[in-house]
Amino acid sequence: MDTLNQPATATLSTDLLEPGAFQPRLYFSPDALADLTGSIRDQGVLQPLLVRPRPGGRYEIVAGERRWRAARQAGLTEVPVLIRHLNDQEARMAAAVENLQRENLNVMEEVRARLQVAAAILELPEDQTVARMFALDRRPDSDPERVERLDAAFTALGRETWRSFIRNRAALLNLPEDLQEAVRTGLDYRKALILARVPDPGQRAALVDEALSGATVAQLRLKVTGGPSDSGDVFVSVARQLRDRRLLERLEPDRRARAEKLLRQLQTLLG
């Protein structure tokens, strides 16, 4: 990262800035943006944006897109910036960490930001990162340096370890788009993971309404698994659970090994 001979802060025209490629925030609340616009109109932009140079004399926003949007809405033509020469891996890491530390992300955005941190550490595309993390969880001795860096990064971010992240919340990134949007706008992610088992979008939409109206996780699970008429049928219950391979992948290593052994035994018996 080359920061030599650069001022701590500079001022750039808002027209020279463009949204970043690694912005984890996909939804900008109009109300929150309006509040920030009012604050910037009164006090200006108090926190500089982090940017990196791009071809043609333009700059990509690494962190601070919401401030840039609000500044333009407030009528500002210039904003304070920190200019840094960052490669893609460094920009991805900086964008994720900056947002996790300073912005009020919704759950989907927070999960994506944490995935970006892991992707930067593993030097992988995001769509390959979770699989690699599961592999490292199973065999941490295969790359102890990366494991140590993941441990340190997630400890610094707080809330959860990278192992709990891949088992509990990374699956949100595989939700159907309608459920991802529902989580962005307030649906509890635990309820969304249950509703993801419902293949019909219309039925999912009805259950989302019930969830937002107060239906509990247990009530939704009962509806999704078929209700009291088959809740005691172990065959029906297990068959439904096995349709989602991610449930098996999220188990602790010893429990996953036991489950796979039982499945092989069942396969032999049925065969």
Backbone bond lengths (Angstrom), bond angles and torsions (degrees), N, CA, C in turn:
res aa  C-N    CA-C-N  psi(-1)  N-CA   C-N-CA  omega(-1)  CA-C   N-CA-C  phi
1 M - - - 1.460 - - 1.524 108.44 -
2 D 1.334 116.80 115.56 1.460 120.53 -175.48 1.517 109.82 -96.37
3 T 1.346 116.08 109.92 1.467 119.51 179.05 1.520 110.50 -121.58
4 L 1.349 118.26 12.50 1.444 120.78 -177.56 1.517 111.02 -68.54
5 N 1.321 115.41 144.78 1.464 122.36 175.05 1.530 112.28 60.79
6 Q 1.328 117.71 26.58 1.457 120.91 176.59 1.521 108.42 -114.13
7 P 1.328 117.00 139.36 1.462 119.45 176.93 1.520 110.48 -65.91
8 A 1.335 115.26 155.06 1.463 119.06 177.85 1.517 110.62 -59.61
9 T 1.314 117.24 -41.03 1.463 121.58 176.88 1.520 108.81 -138.46
10 A 1.328 115.79 157.25 1.461 122.23 175.56 1.516 106.78 -140.92
11 T 1.314 116.32 177.49 1.467 121.96 176.65 1.514 107.93 -125.24
12 L 1.343 115.98 131.48 1.459 120.61 -179.74 1.522 109.95 -129.19
13 S 1.329 115.01 151.65 1.454 120.78 173.80 1.522 109.73 -64.49
14 T 1.310 116.77 140.00 1.466 119.94 178.43 1.522 111.28 -63.98
15 D 1.338 116.99 -22.96 1.463 120.17 -179.82 1.522 112.59 -74.13
16 L 1.336 117.50 -16.82 1.459 120.66 -179.97 1.522 112.46 -88.25
17 L 1.337 116.30 -5.23 1.462 120.61 -176.38 1.518 110.75 -100.00
18 E 1.326 116.01 149.37 1.463 121.64 177.19 1.526 109.36 -139.26
19 P 1.344 117.78 150.83 1.471 120.61 -178.50 1.522 111.59 -58.11
20 G 1.327 115.81 149.67 1.453 121.18 -176.91 1.516 113.05 -81.42
21 A 1.333 115.07 155.44 1.459 121.12 179.29 1.519 112.21 -74.23
22 F 1.335 117.39 -19.13 1.462 120.60 -173.80 1.525 112.20 -115.16
23 Q 1.320 116.99 27.98 1.455 121.64 179.05 1.523 109.73 -69.74
24 P 1.346 118.84 115.54 1.465 119.57 178.39 1.519 113.31 -74.69
25 R 1.324 117.23 -19.63 1.458 120.44 -178.38 1.531 109.50 -80.95
26 L 1.330 116.62 116.95 1.455 121.46 -179.68 1.527 111.97 -102.43
27 Y 1.314 116.58 -14.56 1.469 120.76 -176.27 1.518 108.92 -130.69
28 F 1.324 116.11 126.18 1.456 121.84 177.76 1.533 108.00 -111.08
29 S 1.323 115.95 108.11 1.453 120.80 -178.69 1.529 110.47 -59.42
30 P 1.324 118.76 122.48 1.461 120.52 179.47 1.528 112.74 -57.54
31 D 1.328 116.97 -38.78 1.470 119.78 -179.37 1.526 111.38 -67.27
32 A 1.339 116.05 -45.70 1.466 119.70 179.71 1.525 110.63 -65.27
33 L 1.336 116.16 -37.45 1.459 119.76 179.27 1.529 110.37 -67.45
34 A 1.329 116.70 -36.48 1.459 120.43 177.78 1.524 111.02 -65.72
35 D 1.341 116.48 -39.89 1.470 119.82 177.01 1.524 110.91 -62.69
36 L 1.332 116.51 -43.60 1.456 120.19 179.95 1.527 110.71 -66.81
37 T 1.319 116.49 -36.64 1.467 120.16 177.66 1.517 110.68 -60.87
38 G 1.330 116.66 -43.38 1.457 120.19 178.38 1.518 112.11 -63.14
39 S 1.343 116.09 -41.01 1.460 120.08 179.03 1.524 111.03 -64.24
40 I 1.332 116.25 -42.45 1.470 119.97 -179.73 1.524 110.49 -68.91
41 R 1.299 116.71 -34.79 1.473 119.51 177.89 1.528 110.20 -62.64
42 D 1.330 116.23 -36.51 1.467 120.31 -179.07 1.528 113.10 -81.67
43 Q 1.346 116.43 -40.32 1.465 119.62 -170.09 1.521 114.58 -119.07
44 G 1.318 117.93 -7.76 1.447 120.66 -175.90 1.522 111.38 82.41
45 V 1.332 116.05 -178.59 1.463 121.73 178.50 1.528 107.91 -86.00
46 L 1.313 117.22 109.09 1.462 121.91 -174.15 1.526 112.33 -83.80
47 Q 1.338 117.01 -26.50 1.460 121.20 -178.27 1.526 109.46 -112.84
48 P 1.345 119.07 116.98 1.470 120.50 -178.92 1.523 112.29 -59.09
49 L 1.330 115.96 150.27 1.449 122.14 173.79 1.527 108.85 -81.41
50 L 1.307 116.78 147.70 1.467 121.15 173.45 1.524 107.74 -95.55
51 V 1.342 117.03 123.06 1.466 121.19 -176.31 1.526 109.65 -132.84
52 R 1.332 115.28 162.38 1.462 120.40 173.20 1.522 109.18 -132.75
53 P 1.339 117.41 145.79 1.464 120.24 -177.58 1.522 111.95 -65.13
54 R 1.340 115.56 144.92 1.457 122.82 175.35 1.527 108.33 -127.49
55 P 1.315 118.33 166.75 1.475 119.94 179.51 1.525 112.14 -59.85
56 G 1.322 115.89 152.29 1.459 121.16 176.36 1.511 114.47 79.33
57 G 1.332 116.92 17.58 1.452 119.56 177.66 1.515 114.67 77.15
58 R 1.328 116.97 13.77 1.463 120.52 178.60 1.525 110.28 -99.48
59 Y 1.350 115.70 171.92 1.465 120.68 -177.30 1.532 109.24 -136.08
60 E 1.319 115.30 137.33 1.461 121.16 177.53 1.521 109.13 -94.64
61 I 1.324 116.12 134.45 1.466 120.90 178.33 1.526 108.78 -78.82
62 V 1.313 115.92 117.19 1.467 120.83 176.33 1.526 109.80 -85.61
63 A 1.325 116.66 -41.16 1.465 121.84 177.05 1.521 108.45 -148.62
64 G 1.331 115.28 132.71 1.464 119.60 178.18 1.517 114.26 117.74
65 E 1.332 117.33 18.88 1.469 119.20 -178.27 1.525 111.73 -61.01
66 R 1.333 116.45 -36.07 1.474 118.80 -179.05 1.528 110.40 -64.53
67 R 1.344 116.68 -39.60 1.472 120.18 176.91 1.529 111.06 -64.44
68 W 1.322 116.49 -38.68 1.471 121.12 178.40 1.528 110.68 -63.64
69 R 1.316 117.35 -45.87 1.466 121.35 179.03 1.533 110.63 -61.40
70 A 1.337 115.44 -45.39 1.465 119.43 -179.41 1.524 111.14 -66.03
71 A 1.329 117.35 -38.75 1.468 120.72 179.33 1.519 110.86 -61.91
72 R 1.308 116.45 -42.09 1.476 119.19 178.69 1.530 110.81 -66.21
73 Q 1.346 115.80 -39.07 1.464 118.13 177.39 1.529 111.03 -65.60
74 A 1.331 116.16 -30.77 1.466 120.14 179.81 1.524 112.25 -79.94
75 G 1.322 117.21 -4.93 1.460 120.58 177.58 1.513 114.75 92.09
76 L 1.333 118.03 7.50 1.460 120.28 178.50 1.519 110.27 -74.19
77 T 1.306 116.72 142.03 1.467 121.76 178.17 1.517 112.02 -104.52
78 E 1.344 117.21 -12.29 1.461 121.39 178.64 1.526 109.36 -137.30
79 V 1.325 115.58 151.81 1.469 120.89 177.43 1.525 108.91 -138.54
80 P 1.343 117.53 151.49 1.468 120.27 175.02 1.524 110.31 -74.56
81 V 1.325 116.97 142.28 1.459 121.38 -177.70 1.528 110.37 -139.90
82 L 1.309 114.96 156.40 1.465 123.55 165.19 1.519 106.17 -107.27
83 I 1.323 118.00 120.26 1.463 121.88 -178.71 1.525 108.54 -97.79
84 R 1.331 115.30 122.94 1.461 119.93 179.21 1.531 109.29 -133.22
85 H 1.334 115.75 141.04 1.468 121.01 174.97 1.519 107.87 -87.85
86 L 1.324 116.49 102.24 1.464 122.41 -175.16 1.524 110.05 -120.32
87 N 1.320 117.00 137.71 1.463 118.56 170.28 1.530 108.88 -79.48
88 D 1.327 117.17 178.76 1.465 119.74 -174.52 1.525 111.92 -62.81
89 Q 1.326 117.58 -41.00 1.460 120.35 -179.65 1.520 110.83 -63.61
90 E 1.323 116.70 -43.42 1.464 120.94 179.50 1.522 111.00 -66.93
91 A 1.331 116.25 -39.33 1.466 119.57 179.21 1.520 111.44 -66.21
92 R 1.318 116.12 -40.65 1.460 119.84 179.35 1.528 110.84 -63.26
93 M 1.334 116.25 -44.25 1.465 120.16 178.46 1.529 111.18 -63.93
94 A 1.333 116.53 -45.75 1.468 120.33 -178.28 1.521 111.16 -62.89
95 A 1.334 117.04 -43.00 1.465 120.53 -179.86 1.517 111.21 -61.77
96 A 1.328 116.46 -43.67 1.462 120.16 -178.42 1.518 111.70 -66.57
97 V 1.325 116.78 -49.51 1.461 120.28 -177.02 1.523 110.81 -65.01
98 E 1.333 116.81 -43.27 1.464 120.36 -179.63 1.524 111.20 -59.39
99 N 1.335 116.05 -44.34 1.465 119.30 -179.50 1.517 111.74 -68.43
100 L 1.329 117.01 -41.29 1.463 119.48 -179.89 1.518 111.91 -64.24
101 Q 1.311 117.17 -31.79 1.463 120.63 -177.21 1.518 112.92 -86.57
102 R 1.333 118.78 -29.08 1.463 120.16 -168.55 1.519 115.40 -121.13
103 E 1.310 118.59 -14.26 1.457 119.81 -174.66 1.527 110.72 -113.73
104 N 1.334 116.30 153.36 1.461 121.55 175.80 1.524 108.64 -89.70
105 L 1.315 116.46 84.13 1.456 121.01 -178.41 1.526 110.18 -79.85
106 N 1.348 116.40 148.93 1.451 118.06 169.10 1.526 107.92 -78.69
107 V 1.331 116.39 174.30 1.462 120.25 -172.04 1.524 111.67 -60.60
108 M 1.347 117.89 -43.20 1.454 120.44 -179.17 1.523 110.70 -61.49
109 E 1.310 116.46 -41.66 1.465 120.01 -178.99 1.526 111.23 -69.99
110 E 1.331 116.38 -37.05 1.462 119.27 178.46 1.525 110.60 -65.22
111 V 1.335 116.44 -42.23 1.464 120.10 178.82 1.526 109.91 -62.51
112 R 1.318 116.51 -42.70 1.470 119.40 179.76 1.528 110.38 -65.52
113 A 1.326 117.39 -39.27 1.465 119.90 179.11 1.523 110.82 -64.01
114 R 1.320 117.47 -41.77 1.463 119.94 178.45 1.530 110.62 -65.91
115 L 1.325 116.53 -37.35 1.459 119.44 176.07 1.522 110.67 -62.95
116 Q 1.338 117.43 -37.82 1.457 120.82 177.86 1.524 111.34 -63.17
117 V 1.318 116.81 -39.55 1.466 120.34 176.75 1.530 109.74 -59.59
118 A 1.335 115.93 -48.56 1.460 119.88 -179.55 1.526 111.24 -63.89
119 A 1.335 116.87 -41.06 1.464 120.44 179.89 1.523 111.41 -61.98
120 A 1.340 116.15 -38.78 1.462 119.79 179.11 1.526 110.68 -66.82
121 I 1.318 117.34 -39.30 1.462 120.95 179.60 1.528 110.71 -67.22
122 L 1.336 116.12 -41.71 1.459 120.66 -177.25 1.527 112.80 -84.74
123 E 1.351 115.89 -9.43 1.468 121.56 -178.94 1.526 110.95 56.04
124 L 1.340 113.95 50.83 1.461 121.39 -179.11 1.516 110.12 -132.60
125 P 1.340 118.65 156.24 1.464 120.03 168.89 1.524 109.78 -61.60
126 E 1.308 115.89 152.76 1.464 119.44 -176.41 1.526 112.56 -61.24
127 D 1.342 117.37 -33.64 1.461 118.98 -177.23 1.530 112.77 -73.63
128 Q 1.338 118.00 -7.19 1.467 121.15 175.54 1.532 112.64 -108.18
129 T 1.314 115.77 -5.60 1.465 119.76 -169.50 1.524 113.18 -72.93
130 V 1.327 118.33 -43.99 1.465 119.88 -177.14 1.520 110.82 -63.30
131 A 1.335 117.21 -42.11 1.464 119.97 178.74 1.522 110.73 -60.80
132 R 1.331 116.56 -40.38 1.457 120.00 178.60 1.530 111.14 -66.31
133 M 1.331 117.07 -37.47 1.461 120.27 178.54 1.527 111.07 -65.62
134 F 1.337 116.78 -39.43 1.462 119.41 175.48 1.530 110.27 -61.98
135 A 1.342 116.56 -40.32 1.460 120.32 179.26 1.526 111.02 -63.73
136 L 1.339 116.58 -40.62 1.462 120.45 178.09 1.524 111.24 -68.85
137 D 1.315 116.91 -32.33 1.458 120.47 176.87 1.521 110.04 -64.44
138 R 1.339 116.29 -39.90 1.464 120.31 179.90 1.529 111.70 -73.35
139 R 1.355 116.01 -37.25 1.466 119.57 -177.29 1.527 109.72 -134.19
140 P 1.319 117.79 74.69 1.466 120.43 -178.28 1.525 113.07 -63.04
141 D 1.338 116.64 -23.47 1.462 119.59 -179.95 1.520 112.79 -73.19
142 S 1.338 117.88 -10.32 1.461 120.27 -179.77 1.528 112.37 -73.05
143 D 1.339 117.14 -24.46 1.463 120.69 177.43 1.525 108.49 -156.16
144 P 1.326 116.90 71.53 1.473 120.27 -173.98 1.527 113.21 -61.74
145 E 1.342 117.89 -29.17 1.459 119.57 -179.82 1.529 110.80 -65.97
146 R 1.339 117.28 -43.97 1.473 120.62 178.32 1.526 110.60 -65.58
147 V 1.317 116.48 -39.86 1.466 120.43 178.58 1.524 109.73 -60.33
148 E 1.330 115.99 -43.95 1.460 119.94 179.56 1.526 111.23 -63.01
149 R 1.324 117.04 -39.83 1.463 120.63 179.59 1.525 111.09 -68.61
150 L 1.334 117.16 -38.04 1.472 120.08 175.88 1.526 110.04 -64.18
151 D 1.327 116.49 -44.51 1.469 120.66 178.41 1.526 110.48 -56.57
152 A 1.335 116.28 -48.01 1.464 120.59 -176.75 1.520 111.53 -65.91
153 A 1.335 117.01 -42.58 1.470 120.42 -177.24 1.521 111.15 -65.56
154 F 1.327 117.86 -45.98 1.465 120.17 -177.33 1.525 111.17 -72.79
155 T 1.333 117.30 -29.64 1.465 119.66 173.78 1.522 109.95 -64.10
156 A 1.343 116.30 -42.33 1.462 120.61 179.91 1.525 111.35 -65.70
157 L 1.334 116.63 -35.91 1.462 120.19 -179.59 1.527 111.36 -73.86
158 G 1.330 117.41 -28.23 1.458 120.81 178.89 1.512 112.94 81.10
159 R 1.301 115.45 175.68 1.466 126.50 175.25 1.516 113.86 80.19
160 E 1.348 119.49 -49.03 1.457 119.74 -175.75 1.523 110.09 -155.47
161 T 1.332 115.32 155.76 1.456 120.10 172.91 1.519 108.98 -80.65
162 W 1.327 116.71 166.58 1.467 118.36 178.33 1.529 110.65 -68.39
163 R 1.330 116.46 -27.32 1.463 118.72 178.57 1.533 111.06 -69.70
164 S 1.328 117.27 -43.23 1.464 118.95 177.24 1.527 110.48 -68.56
165 F 1.320 116.70 -31.56 1.465 120.87 177.79 1.521 111.10 -60.29
166 I 1.324 118.29 -49.16 1.465 119.26 -176.65 1.526 111.76 -70.36
167 R 1.329 117.18 -26.41 1.469 118.72 -179.00 1.520 112.84 -84.09
168 N 1.324 116.88 -31.14 1.465 119.28 -170.41 1.518 115.06 -108.37
169 R 1.340 118.27 -35.98 1.464 117.21 -170.89 1.526 114.85 -124.97
170 A 1.320 118.46 -18.20 1.466 119.48 -179.52 1.527 111.30 -61.73
171 A 1.336 116.87 -27.18 1.465 120.72 179.97 1.526 112.46 -62.96
172 L 1.327 117.37 -17.92 1.468 120.01 177.95 1.528 111.39 -59.64
173 L 1.321 116.64 -29.45 1.467 120.20 -177.60 1.523 111.83 -69.97
174 N 1.335 117.56 -14.70 1.464 121.43 178.52 1.530 112.61 -99.89
175 L 1.324 116.61 4.19 1.468 119.41 179.06 1.531 110.69 -66.11
176 P 1.344 117.30 150.35 1.473 119.15 170.66 1.527 109.79 -57.05
177 E 1.327 116.67 152.05 1.461 120.63 -173.89 1.527 112.14 -58.74
178 D 1.347 117.47 -34.91 1.463 118.78 -179.10 1.526 111.12 -64.59
179 L 1.336 117.24 -35.76 1.459 119.78 178.27 1.525 111.17 -75.88
180 Q 1.334 117.36 -35.09 1.462 119.21 175.41 1.528 110.00 -61.07
181 E 1.315 116.85 -42.65 1.461 120.05 179.06 1.523 110.72 -64.67
182 A 1.341 117.06 -38.38 1.460 120.07 178.59 1.525 110.79 -64.04
183 V 1.337 117.38 -38.81 1.471 120.37 178.03 1.528 109.85 -66.19
184 R 1.335 117.21 -41.02 1.469 120.46 178.83 1.520 111.48 -58.68
185 T 1.315 116.19 -32.31 1.468 119.58 -175.07 1.530 112.98 -103.93
186 G 1.356 117.22 15.04 1.456 117.45 169.51 1.507 118.60 128.37
187 L 1.345 119.55 -9.17 1.460 119.97 179.87 1.524 110.10 -71.83
188 D 1.333 117.33 132.74 1.461 122.69 177.11 1.530 108.59 -58.67
189 Y 1.328 116.75 128.69 1.461 119.97 -175.12 1.522 112.54 -62.69
190 R 1.340 117.69 -29.01 1.463 120.21 178.60 1.525 110.76 -66.54
191 K 1.314 116.10 -36.38 1.462 119.99 175.84 1.525 110.67 -69.31
192 A 1.326 116.17 -38.27 1.462 120.07 179.67 1.524 111.24 -62.05
193 L 1.339 117.41 -39.38 1.462 120.47 179.89 1.528 111.10 -64.76
194 I 1.313 117.14 -32.89 1.461 120.28 176.09 1.532 110.42 -71.02
195 L 1.324 116.52 -44.90 1.468 120.67 -177.84 1.520 112.29 -68.15
196 A 1.331 117.50 -19.08 1.466 120.38 178.70 1.520 111.51 -64.21
197 R 1.327 117.35 -17.97 1.467 120.58 178.92 1.527 112.24 -76.65
198 V 1.327 116.99 -10.18 1.465 121.17 -179.78 1.526 108.62 -88.66
199 P 1.326 119.54 116.26 1.473 120.70 -174.87 1.521 114.49 -75.91
200 D 1.331 117.06 -27.32 1.464 120.06 -175.08 1.532 111.19 -83.80
201 P 1.348 118.78 120.00 1.473 121.15 -178.57 1.523 113.57 -59.04
202 G 1.338 116.91 -37.60 1.455 119.76 179.71 1.516 112.27 -64.78
203 Q 1.333 115.61 -43.39 1.467 119.43 177.93 1.526 110.30 -65.89
204 R 1.338 116.44 -38.57 1.469 119.85 177.82 1.520 110.70 -60.94
205 A 1.343 116.15 -43.05 1.469 119.97 -178.61 1.524 110.77 -61.16
206 A 1.328 116.68 -40.60 1.462 120.09 179.16 1.527 110.75 -65.24
207 L 1.335 116.02 -40.05 1.465 119.64 179.37 1.525 112.08 -70.92
208 V 1.336 116.83 -32.40 1.469 119.95 174.93 1.521 109.42 -61.02
209 D 1.339 116.56 -43.64 1.465 120.35 178.31 1.530 110.64 -59.58
210 E 1.343 116.02 -41.98 1.459 119.30 178.49 1.534 111.03 -64.52
211 A 1.338 115.48 -40.49 1.468 119.82 -179.83 1.518 110.63 -63.56
212 L 1.319 116.38 -43.25 1.461 120.37 -179.48 1.526 111.83 -70.29
213 S 1.331 115.63 -21.80 1.471 119.97 179.31 1.518 112.66 -87.93
214 G 1.351 116.33 -1.70 1.460 118.06 174.56 1.508 116.64 123.10
215 A 1.344 118.47 -1.76 1.463 119.48 178.24 1.527 109.66 -60.77
216 T 1.309 116.54 136.40 1.460 121.22 -176.65 1.523 110.78 -81.77
217 V 1.332 114.94 168.56 1.461 120.43 176.17 1.524 110.39 -59.08
218 A 1.332 117.26 -43.78 1.461 120.97 -179.27 1.528 111.32 -63.99
219 Q 1.332 117.48 -41.43 1.461 120.81 179.01 1.525 111.68 -64.38
220 L 1.321 116.14 -42.07 1.469 119.74 179.00 1.524 111.15 -66.64
221 R 1.334 116.06 -40.00 1.470 118.88 179.24 1.520 110.52 -61.51
222 L 1.319 116.12 -39.53 1.459 120.61 179.42 1.519 110.78 -64.09
223 K 1.333 117.04 -42.38 1.473 120.58 178.79 1.528 111.02 -64.96
224 V 1.314 116.20 -42.09 1.465 120.13 -176.61 1.518 111.42 -69.36
225 T 1.346 117.36 -35.77 1.462 120.15 -178.54 1.520 112.52 -85.37
226 G 1.319 117.83 1.90 1.443 119.76 171.89 1.500 116.20 109.65
227 G 1.337 117.98 -1.55 1.456 119.51 175.66 1.512 113.04 84.09
228 P 1.336 116.41 -177.80 1.464 122.01 -173.12 1.516 113.98 -60.70
229 S 1.373 117.37 -26.20 1.460 118.61 -173.45 1.520 112.21 -63.37
230 D 1.372 117.83 -29.33 1.449 117.54 -179.53 1.523 112.51 -126.70
231 S 1.338 116.97 10.76 1.455 118.57 -176.10 1.516 111.80 -66.75
232 G 1.355 118.40 -21.33 1.440 120.21 178.47 1.509 113.52 -91.91
233 D 1.341 118.25 -3.72 1.452 123.30 -178.79 1.518 108.63 -84.40
234 V 1.325 117.43 104.23 1.460 120.43 -175.00 1.520 111.09 -63.71
235 F 1.339 117.99 -34.15 1.466 120.15 -179.66 1.520 110.58 -62.97
236 V 1.340 116.44 -48.07 1.464 120.58 -179.12 1.522 110.56 -63.27
237 S 1.337 115.80 -43.80 1.458 119.90 -177.20 1.531 111.91 -63.75
238 V 1.342 116.35 -48.56 1.462 119.74 -178.01 1.524 110.84 -67.84
239 A 1.325 116.84 -38.96 1.472 119.62 179.57 1.519 111.21 -60.15
240 R 1.334 116.44 -40.06 1.463 119.74 178.06 1.530 110.59 -64.64
241 Q 1.332 116.69 -43.33 1.460 119.88 -178.26 1.524 111.88 -65.42
242 L 1.332 117.25 -35.90 1.459 120.25 -177.36 1.519 112.91 -72.46
243 R 1.329 117.09 -13.90 1.466 118.58 176.19 1.525 111.38 -65.91
244 D 1.321 116.14 -24.63 1.467 120.73 -179.29 1.530 108.50 -104.68
245 R 1.338 116.27 97.75 1.461 121.43 -177.14 1.531 111.85 -61.49
246 R 1.326 116.36 -24.89 1.463 119.44 -177.89 1.527 111.96 -64.11
247 L 1.338 117.11 -26.70 1.465 119.85 177.89 1.528 110.25 -61.97
248 L 1.337 116.17 -40.75 1.454 120.28 178.31 1.521 110.89 -68.71
249 E 1.338 116.80 -40.08 1.466 121.09 -177.12 1.530 111.77 -67.48
250 R 1.342 117.35 -25.48 1.457 119.69 -177.37 1.533 113.39 -85.05
251 L 1.336 117.10 -4.01 1.463 119.82 179.18 1.526 110.68 -70.60
252 E 1.329 115.52 154.60 1.460 120.64 171.59 1.532 108.26 -59.18
253 P 1.338 118.79 149.78 1.474 121.09 -175.34 1.523 114.41 -51.76
254 D 1.360 117.70 -43.80 1.459 118.93 -177.85 1.526 111.51 -68.65
255 R 1.333 116.94 -38.04 1.469 120.01 178.56 1.523 110.79 -70.56
256 R 1.347 116.71 -36.50 1.462 119.99 177.55 1.530 110.06 -63.49
257 A 1.329 117.14 -41.88 1.462 120.85 179.20 1.527 110.58 -63.03
258 R 1.343 116.85 -41.93 1.464 120.31 177.99 1.524 111.28 -63.23
259 A 1.348 115.72 -42.62 1.465 119.71 -179.87 1.528 111.28 -63.38
260 E 1.336 116.35 -42.76 1.468 119.71 179.92 1.530 110.60 -65.00
261 K 1.336 116.77 -37.31 1.465 120.17 177.48 1.525 110.61 -63.68
262 L 1.334 116.90 -44.17 1.466 120.64 178.76 1.526 111.32 -63.48
263 L 1.333 116.56 -38.35 1.469 119.49 178.74 1.527 111.07 -64.86
264 R 1.338 116.73 -39.17 1.465 119.31 177.34 1.525 111.19 -65.16
265 Q 1.350 115.98 -39.07 1.461 119.68 177.53 1.524 110.93 -64.39
266 L 1.349 116.08 -41.46 1.459 120.35 178.58 1.523 110.77 -64.25
267 Q 1.317 116.05 -40.28 1.463 120.04 179.07 1.528 110.21 -61.26
268 T 1.323 116.78 -41.09 1.466 120.94 179.28 1.529 110.95 -64.88
269 L 1.342 116.28 -44.16 1.475 120.38 179.80 1.519 111.24 -62.52
270 L 1.325 116.43 -44.58 1.464 120.13 -177.85 1.531 111.41 -70.80
271 G 1.335 114.69 -30.40 1.467 119.03 -179.78 1.513 111.99 -69.22
